[in-house]
């Protein structure tokens, strides 16, 4: 609410939370500030902006809250432990808040959309170079923006960029873990990358 007092804002109908920081390093190389900064930006900022704008949406009886998470909020990724943890937290925040508002006796028409991009060319991280770049390759910010707008217009609860990744996730979650790891290693071309490191 302190934020609300500092700025004069109009009646907001759509809130899009998109701030993120990423530290790419082994877990044991993190210092406490890295972890704290990651959660301040990637998680707590979502809480504070929602705290400001959700009351006016509830008062009006409608609105849309959007969180840009990451496929790192679906799968844990090596060298990105703090980032993945924060994006899993965003997923939990959106799912729990959606459920809370769904059960609100006022029955507000407030939609929640969580976006899970794989890799957008923002400079935040290095292109991971997966197999099948036409599926797992880098996408432009313009393409991602179009997909996000489409998800908002269609009131999707969750949307991955590219869209096929949720189908892959559904398959991976029903097969044995060893099979899931083999699929992920194959898509990430793990054997080739390990060979290149040894050379």
N, C-alpha and C positions, 0 to 999 in steps of 0.2 A: 504493500500500500504506500510505502514511502516513495516508490517510483511514480505512482499516480499523482502524488502531491507536487512532484518536481516538474512534471511535464503536463501540458494541456493537450489531451488527446481527444479526438472525436469518438463517436460511437463505433467501436471496432466490431466488424462482423466476421473477419477471418484473421486468425493469428497463425503465423508461420514461424516456428522456431528452427533456426538453421545454423547457429554458432557451433564451432567445433575447433578443438586443437588436437594434435596427434604427436606423440613422442614415439619414434620408431627405434626401439632398443630392447635388448634382453631384459627380462623382468628384474634380475638382480642388479642391473645397472640403473634402475630408477632411483631417484631420491624422493623424499616425502613431498617436496614442492611440485615435482612432475605429476604425481598422483593427485594432489590437492588441486592443482591448476586444471587438470583434465576434468575433474568432477565439477569444479566451479563453473567452467565454461560449458561443458557438454551436458551436464545434468541439472545443476542448481539453477542455471539461467532459465531452463524450461519451467521449473517450479515458480520462479519469481514472476515471469511474464504471465503465466496462467493465473497466478494469484491476482494479478492486476486486472486482467481482462475477462476472466470467467464470470465474475459477479454481474457485469453489465450484460453478458450473453444470457445468463440465467434470468435477469430482470426482463430482458426483451423476449426471452423464450426461444431464441434461435442463435446460431453461430456455428463456426467451424474452427477447430483447432488442429493444426498440422505440425508434425514433428519430423524433421529430416534425421533419421537414424542412419543405419548402414547395414550392409550384409554382415558386418562385424558385430551387429546386434543379434545375429542369428547363429553365426559360427564363430568360435574362438580362432584367433589367428596368431601365429608365432610372431614375436617381436612387437606385438600391439596389445599387451595385456591390459594396460590401463584404459586404452581407447575402447577395446571390446567390452570391458566391464562397464564403462560409461554408457555405451550404446545399448547393451542389454538392459541397463537401468532405465533408459528412455523408453524402451519397449514396455517394460513393466509399468512405468508411470502412465503411459497412454492406455494400456489395456485396463489397468485398475481404475483410472479416472473415467474411462468410457463406461465401465460397468457401474460405477457409482452414479453417474449421470443417468444411465439407462433406468436405474431403479428409483430415481428421484420422483417423488409424488407429483411434482409439477409437470412432469413429462415434457421437458424442454426439447425442442428440435435442434439439438446441438450435435454436430457430427465430429468424428475424430478420425484423422488419417495419419498413418505412420508410413513414411517412405523409406525404403531400404535400397539405396544405390549400391552397385558393386564398385565401380570406379569412375569418378568424374574428373576430368582434367582441370583441377583447381590449383594444382601445385602443392596440395596438402601432403600427398604421399606419392611415392614412385609407382609407376605402372607395374603391377605384379606379373605381367607377361604369362598369362595362362594359355593353355591350348585353346584352339578354336576362337581366335580373336574376334571373329564376326559375332560371337555370342558373349565372350568375356572381355572383349577389348574395351579400351577407354571410350567414354562417350563425352560429347561436348556439353558445357553448361547449358547451351541453348536447347539441346535435345532433352537433357534432364528436366529443364524448366517446362518444356511442353508436356512431358510425361507427368510431372507433378500437377500441372494445371488440369490435365485430363483426369487424374485421380481425384482431385478436389471436386471437379464438375460432376463426376459420377458417384461421389460420396463413398469411395472405396475406404474400407477400414485399414487395409494394408496394401501396399503396392511396391513391387521390386523393380529396379531398373538394372538390366533388362527384365521384362516381365516373366520370362521362362524360369527365373531363378527360384521362384516359389514352388514351381512344379518339381524342380530338382530337389529342393529341400523336403518336400512331401515324400518323395521317393527315399531319400536318405534317412528319413526318420522312421521308416517302417522296416528297413533291412537291418541285419545284424551290424553292430558297430564296426567290426573288422571290414565288412563290405563297404560301409560308408567311408571309412578311411582310405580304402583302396580306390574308390571312386574319386574322392577329393585329391588324392595323390596323383592319380592319372590326369585329372583336369588341370592340376597345378604343374604337371610335368616335373614332379619332384625328382625322379631318377636323373633326368637330363641336368637339372640345376645342381644336384649333388656332384655329378660327374664334372661339370664345369668348375665347381669350387675346388676339386682335387687337382685340376690341371694347372 
